[in-house]
Every structure is written in C-alpha cells, then in structure tokens.
Amino acid sequence: MDNPSGPAPAPDAHLPVGLRTPLRNDAFGLDDEAKITAISGHFEAIMRELGLDLTDDSLAGTPRRVAKMYVQEWFKGLDPKNRPEVRMFDNRYDYHQLLVERDITLFSCCEHHFVPIIGKAHVAYLPGSHVVGLSKLNRVVQYYARRPQVQERLTRQIAEELKQSLGTDDVAVLIEADHLCVMSRGVNDTSSSTLTSEYSGRFATDEALRREFLRQIGK
C-alpha cells in the first residue's frame, strides 16, 4: 500500500518545503536491484496490455532495460547517495568577478507525462573567499535534473543548492529546454522552448550584473 507523501528524506530536507521533490516516507526502503525487479514486472504488464508479444527477441529484455534506465540513469537523482559533494577551495587568485558555467547539458523527465526534457543550463556566481571546482556546478545541475521534474522547481532547486553549497546568495541560474510532452503529444509543437531563471543576492538587485550574465551566455 502506498504511504502518503510526508517530509522528504535527505537530501531534500535541506531545501524549502515548496522545492522538495514529492517523495513517500518509504522512498528508500528498497535497494536498487529490488526496485529494478519490481519496475520490470510492472512495465512488462504495461507492454502486455498494449498487446505486445514479449516472446519476440527484440522485446523480451525491454522491461528490465527500462527498469534499469529508470533507477540507474533517468531517476538516479532521487537517491541521496548520488548527491554530489561540492568541495570548495581557497580563492588564492583573489578572483571576485562574475564566474559563469554555460551550456551545461541538461536531461530531465517531465513528471506529468514521463517523457524527456532536454536543454541547457547556465549558472553563475560571485566568488568570495572560496571557489568551487567547476565540474561540481555541472554535477549539481545533473543531480536535480535526473528525477521527475517541472522546470520551474528544477531551476529553483539548483539555485538553492548552489547558494547553500557555495555559501553565497549571489547566484544566477537560467535553463532553456525543449519538452517532449509539448513536442510529441498534445499541441505537437516542435519549435517552442521554455526558459526559466532564478536570480538571488546581487543578481536580483543589480541590473547591470544580470545584463552581463545574459550577455556572457549569449542572451
């Protein structure tokens, strides 16, 4: 029996309540292999209901392939053990200007239709006494993207994680993405894209700084 949603287990407990991915209290009661086995059985049932012949050698392994993809790839950001450790280093270079990591590959999944969201994330911050290893910015984006998502929450989750990890409110995040729930169903619009942004600290109050960030990411 499903348990009602409650307080999200770590690591989302450090996020404001409205930014936490909706998780059941027993979300981590099974290990990965047990989840793969269970999901494989459910997906096999879906395929059978669609009328597919699972004795065909092309389809026979599909339920387990899909289950592994969900648990180990598409939705690995649900598991707290995959949360990246953001290491900081002394700012020996005394660099205090805008630092931008742009065009970070973003792959997520629409939580309404379970189809892909594909795009780019651009993040920036103003260093203080410490700087972060650049790849950690990418890993934070990927961690929050690899779960069922809506783009608005994803944008703010990334910003909040960076603010806490970097120890500064001076953070900017902009995401531009294509949603296959728009492109492959419903309106079937393949030309539109979705942009969301979150500005905090000086980015929220300094228009010139925001313009410089947008200029550096080509907007």
C-alpha positions as a Markdown table, in Angstrom:
| # | Residue | x | y | z |
|---|---|---|---|---|
| 1 | Met | 0.0 | 0.0 | 0.0 |
| 2 | Asp | 1.3 | 3.5 | -0.8 |
| 3 | Asn | 2.2 | 5.7 | 2.0 |
| 4 | Pro | 1.1 | 9.4 | 1.8 |
| 5 | Ser | 3.7 | 12.0 | 1.0 |
| 6 | Gly | 5.5 | 13.3 | 4.0 |
| 7 | Pro | 8.7 | 15.2 | 4.8 |
| 8 | Ala | 11.2 | 14.4 | 2.1 |
| 9 | Pro | 14.1 | 12.2 | 3.2 |
| 10 | Ala | 17.7 | 13.6 | 3.0 |
| 11 | Pro | 19.0 | 15.4 | 1.0 |
| 12 | Asp | 15.9 | 17.4 | 0.1 |
| 13 | Ala | 15.2 | 18.1 | 3.7 |
| 14 | His | 17.6 | 21.0 | 3.5 |
| 15 | Leu | 15.5 | 22.7 | 0.8 |
| 16 | Pro | 12.5 | 24.9 | 1.5 |
| 17 | Val | 9.3 | 22.7 | 1.6 |
| 18 | Gly | 7.9 | 24.0 | -1.6 |
| 19 | Leu | 11.1 | 23.0 | -3.5 |
| 20 | Arg | 11.3 | 19.4 | -2.3 |
| 21 | Thr | 10.6 | 16.6 | -4.8 |
| 22 | Pro | 7.4 | 14.8 | -3.7 |
| 23 | Leu | 8.6 | 11.6 | -2.1 |
| 24 | Arg | 7.0 | 9.0 | 0.1 |
| 25 | Asn | 8.3 | 8.4 | 3.6 |
| 26 | Asp | 9.5 | 4.9 | 2.5 |
| 27 | Ala | 11.1 | 6.1 | -0.8 |
| 28 | Phe | 14.4 | 4.4 | 0.0 |
| 29 | Gly | 13.1 | 1.2 | 1.6 |
| 30 | Leu | 14.2 | -0.9 | -1.3 |
| 31 | Asp | 17.7 | -1.2 | -2.8 |
| 32 | Asp | 18.3 | -0.6 | -6.5 |
| 33 | Glu | 18.1 | -4.2 | -7.6 |
| 34 | Ala | 14.8 | -4.7 | -5.8 |
| 35 | Lys | 13.4 | -1.6 | -7.4 |
| 36 | Ile | 14.6 | -2.8 | -10.8 |
| 37 | Thr | 12.9 | -6.2 | -10.3 |
| 38 | Ala | 9.6 | -4.6 | -9.3 |
| 39 | Ile | 9.5 | -1.9 | -12.0 |
| 40 | Ser | 10.4 | -4.5 | -14.6 |
| 41 | Gly | 7.4 | -6.6 | -13.6 |
| 42 | His | 5.1 | -3.5 | -13.8 |
| 43 | Phe | 6.5 | -2.4 | -17.2 |
| 44 | Glu | 6.0 | -6.0 | -18.6 |
| 45 | Ala | 2.4 | -5.7 | -17.6 |
| 46 | Ile | 2.0 | -2.4 | -19.4 |
| 47 | Met | 3.6 | -3.9 | -22.6 |
| 48 | Arg | 1.3 | -6.9 | -22.4 |
| 49 | Glu | -1.8 | -4.6 | -22.0 |
| 50 | Leu | -0.6 | -2.8 | -25.2 |
| 51 | Gly | -0.8 | -6.2 | -27.0 |
| 52 | Leu | 3.0 | -6.6 | -27.5 |
| 53 | Asp | 4.4 | -10.1 | -27.8 |
| 54 | Leu | 7.2 | -10.4 | -25.2 |
| 55 | Thr | 8.4 | -13.6 | -26.7 |
| 56 | Asp | 9.9 | -11.6 | -29.6 |
| 57 | Asp | 13.7 | -11.4 | -29.0 |
| 58 | Ser | 13.6 | -7.6 | -29.6 |
| 59 | Leu | 11.0 | -7.1 | -26.8 |
| 60 | Ala | 11.9 | -9.8 | -24.3 |
| 61 | Gly | 14.5 | -7.8 | -22.5 |
| 62 | Thr | 12.8 | -4.4 | -22.7 |
| 63 | Pro | 11.0 | -4.4 | -19.3 |
| 64 | Arg | 14.3 | -4.9 | -17.4 |
| 65 | Arg | 16.2 | -2.5 | -19.7 |
| 66 | Val | 13.6 | 0.2 | -19.0 |
| 67 | Ala | 13.6 | -0.5 | -15.2 |
| 68 | Lys | 17.4 | -0.2 | -15.1 |
| 69 | Met | 17.3 | 3.0 | -17.1 |
| 70 | Tyr | 14.8 | 4.5 | -14.7 |
| 71 | Val | 16.6 | 3.5 | -11.5 |
| 72 | Gln | 20.3 | 3.9 | -12.6 |
| 73 | Glu | 20.1 | 6.7 | -15.1 |
| 74 | Trp | 16.9 | 8.8 | -15.6 |
| 75 | Phe | 15.9 | 9.0 | -12.0 |
| 76 | Lys | 19.2 | 8.5 | -10.1 |
| 77 | Gly | 18.9 | 12.0 | -8.7 |
| 78 | Leu | 16.1 | 10.7 | -6.4 |
| 79 | Asp | 18.7 | 8.8 | -4.4 |
| 80 | Pro | 20.5 | 10.7 | -1.7 |
| 81 | Lys | 23.6 | 8.7 | -2.2 |
| 82 | Asn | 24.1 | 10.3 | -5.6 |
| 83 | Arg | 24.1 | 13.9 | -4.2 |
| 84 | Pro | 27.4 | 15.4 | -5.3 |
| 85 | Glu | 29.8 | 16.6 | -2.7 |
| 86 | Val | 30.6 | 20.3 | -3.5 |
| 87 | Arg | 34.2 | 20.9 | -2.5 |
| 88 | Met | 35.4 | 24.5 | -2.0 |
| 89 | Phe | 38.9 | 25.8 | -2.4 |
| 90 | Asp | 40.6 | 28.9 | -1.1 |
| 91 | Asn | 40.3 | 31.8 | -3.5 |
| 92 | Arg | 44.1 | 32.2 | -3.7 |
| 93 | Tyr | 43.7 | 34.1 | -7.0 |
| 94 | Asp | 41.6 | 36.8 | -5.3 |
| 95 | Tyr | 39.1 | 36.4 | -8.2 |
| 96 | His | 35.9 | 38.2 | -7.4 |
| 97 | Gln | 34.3 | 38.8 | -10.8 |
| 98 | Leu | 31.4 | 37.0 | -12.4 |
| 99 | Leu | 32.1 | 33.3 | -12.9 |
| 100 | Val | 29.8 | 31.6 | -15.4 |
| 101 | Glu | 29.4 | 28.0 | -16.4 |
| 102 | Arg | 27.2 | 28.0 | -19.5 |
| 103 | Asp | 25.7 | 25.4 | -21.8 |
| 104 | Ile | 25.6 | 22.6 | -19.2 |
| 105 | Thr | 23.9 | 19.6 | -20.8 |
| 106 | Leu | 20.5 | 19.1 | -19.1 |
| 107 | Phe | 18.4 | 15.9 | -19.4 |
| 108 | Ser | 15.4 | 15.5 | -17.3 |
| 109 | Cys | 11.9 | 14.0 | -17.3 |
| 110 | Cys | 8.5 | 15.7 | -17.2 |
| 111 | Glu | 6.7 | 14.4 | -14.1 |
| 112 | His | 3.3 | 14.9 | -15.8 |
| 113 | His | 3.9 | 12.6 | -18.8 |
| 114 | Phe | 7.2 | 10.9 | -18.1 |
| 115 | Val | 8.8 | 12.0 | -21.3 |
| 116 | Pro | 12.2 | 13.8 | -21.7 |
| 117 | Ile | 13.1 | 17.4 | -21.1 |
| 118 | Ile | 16.3 | 18.3 | -23.0 |
| 119 | Gly | 18.2 | 21.5 | -22.9 |
| 120 | Lys | 21.0 | 23.6 | -21.4 |
| 121 | Ala | 21.5 | 25.2 | -18.0 |
| 122 | His | 23.6 | 28.3 | -17.4 |
| 123 | Val | 24.8 | 29.1 | -13.8 |
| 124 | Ala | 26.8 | 31.9 | -12.4 |
| 125 | Tyr | 28.1 | 33.1 | -9.0 |
| 126 | Leu | 30.3 | 35.8 | -7.5 |
| 127 | Pro | 33.2 | 34.2 | -5.6 |
| 128 | Gly | 34.1 | 35.3 | -2.1 |
| 129 | Ser | 36.9 | 33.8 | -0.1 |
| 130 | His | 36.4 | 30.4 | -1.7 |
| 131 | Val | 35.8 | 29.0 | -5.2 |
| 132 | Val | 34.3 | 25.7 | -6.4 |
| 133 | Gly | 35.6 | 23.1 | -8.7 |
| 134 | Leu | 33.9 | 23.8 | -12.0 |
| 135 | Ser | 32.7 | 20.3 | -12.6 |
| 136 | Lys | 30.7 | 20.4 | -9.4 |
| 137 | Leu | 28.4 | 23.0 | -10.9 |
| 138 | Asn | 27.6 | 20.6 | -13.7 |
| 139 | Arg | 27.1 | 17.8 | -11.2 |
| 140 | Val | 24.6 | 19.8 | -9.2 |
| 141 | Val | 22.6 | 20.5 | -12.3 |
| 142 | Gln | 22.6 | 16.9 | -13.3 |
| 143 | Tyr | 21.7 | 15.7 | -9.9 |
| 144 | Tyr | 18.5 | 17.7 | -9.7 |
| 145 | Ala | 17.7 | 17.1 | -13.3 |
| 146 | Arg | 17.8 | 13.3 | -13.0 |
| 147 | Arg | 14.4 | 12.9 | -11.4 |
| 148 | Pro | 10.8 | 13.5 | -12.4 |
| 149 | Gln | 10.6 | 17.3 | -12.7 |
| 150 | Val | 8.9 | 20.5 | -13.6 |
| 151 | Gln | 11.3 | 23.1 | -15.0 |
| 152 | Glu | 10.3 | 25.8 | -12.5 |
| 153 | Arg | 11.1 | 23.7 | -9.5 |
| 154 | Leu | 14.3 | 22.4 | -11.1 |
| 155 | Thr | 15.6 | 25.9 | -11.7 |
| 156 | Arg | 15.0 | 26.9 | -8.1 |
| 157 | Gln | 16.4 | 23.6 | -6.6 |
| 158 | Ile | 19.7 | 24.2 | -8.5 |
| 159 | Ala | 19.9 | 27.8 | -7.3 |
| 160 | Glu | 19.1 | 26.9 | -3.7 |
| 161 | Glu | 21.7 | 24.1 | -3.7 |
| 162 | Leu | 24.3 | 26.4 | -5.1 |
| 163 | Lys | 23.6 | 29.1 | -2.6 |
| 164 | Gln | 23.9 | 26.7 | 0.3 |
| 165 | Ser | 27.0 | 24.9 | -1.1 |
| 166 | Leu | 28.9 | 28.0 | -2.2 |
| 167 | Gly | 28.0 | 30.0 | 0.9 |
| 168 | Thr | 26.7 | 33.0 | -1.0 |
| 169 | Asp | 23.4 | 34.4 | -2.2 |
| 170 | Asp | 25.0 | 35.8 | -5.3 |
| 171 | Val | 23.8 | 33.1 | -7.7 |
| 172 | Ala | 22.1 | 33.0 | -11.1 |
| 173 | Val | 20.5 | 30.1 | -12.9 |
| 174 | Leu | 18.9 | 30.1 | -16.3 |
| 175 | Ile | 17.5 | 27.0 | -18.0 |
| 176 | Glu | 16.3 | 26.7 | -21.7 |
| 177 | Ala | 14.8 | 23.4 | -22.6 |
| 178 | Asp | 12.6 | 21.5 | -25.0 |
| 179 | His | 9.8 | 19.5 | -23.5 |
| 180 | Leu | 8.8 | 16.3 | -25.4 |
| 181 | Cys | 5.4 | 16.5 | -23.7 |
| 182 | Val | 4.8 | 19.6 | -25.9 |
| 183 | Met | 6.7 | 18.3 | -28.9 |
| 184 | Ser | 5.4 | 14.7 | -29.2 |
| 185 | Arg | 1.9 | 14.9 | -27.9 |
| 186 | Gly | -0.9 | 17.4 | -27.4 |
| 187 | Val | -0.1 | 20.5 | -29.4 |
| 188 | Asn | 2.8 | 18.8 | -31.1 |
| 189 | Asp | 4.8 | 22.0 | -31.3 |
| 190 | Thr | 8.4 | 21.3 | -32.2 |
| 191 | Ser | 9.6 | 25.0 | -32.5 |
| 192 | Ser | 8.9 | 26.4 | -29.0 |
| 193 | Ser | 11.2 | 26.2 | -26.0 |
| 194 | Thr | 10.9 | 27.0 | -22.3 |
| 195 | Leu | 13.1 | 29.5 | -20.4 |
| 196 | Thr | 13.2 | 29.8 | -16.6 |
| 197 | Ser | 15.5 | 31.8 | -14.4 |
| 198 | Glu | 16.3 | 32.4 | -10.8 |
| 199 | Tyr | 18.4 | 35.4 | -9.6 |
| 200 | Ser | 19.4 | 35.9 | -5.9 |
| 201 | Gly | 21.6 | 38.2 | -4.0 |
| 202 | Arg | 23.3 | 40.8 | -6.1 |
| 203 | Phe | 21.9 | 39.3 | -9.3 |
| 204 | Ala | 18.4 | 40.2 | -8.0 |
| 205 | Thr | 19.2 | 43.8 | -7.3 |
| 206 | Asp | 22.0 | 44.7 | -9.8 |
| 207 | Glu | 20.5 | 45.1 | -13.3 |
| 208 | Ala | 24.0 | 45.6 | -14.8 |
| 209 | Leu | 25.2 | 42.3 | -13.3 |
| 210 | Arg | 22.2 | 40.5 | -14.7 |
| 211 | Arg | 22.8 | 42.0 | -18.2 |
| 212 | Glu | 26.4 | 40.9 | -18.0 |
| 213 | Phe | 25.4 | 37.4 | -17.1 |
| 214 | Leu | 22.9 | 37.3 | -20.0 |
| 215 | Arg | 25.5 | 38.7 | -22.4 |
| 216 | Gln | 28.0 | 36.0 | -21.4 |
| 217 | Ile | 25.5 | 33.2 | -22.1 |
| 218 | Gly | 24.5 | 34.8 | -25.4 |
| 219 | Lys | 21.1 | 36.1 | -24.4 |
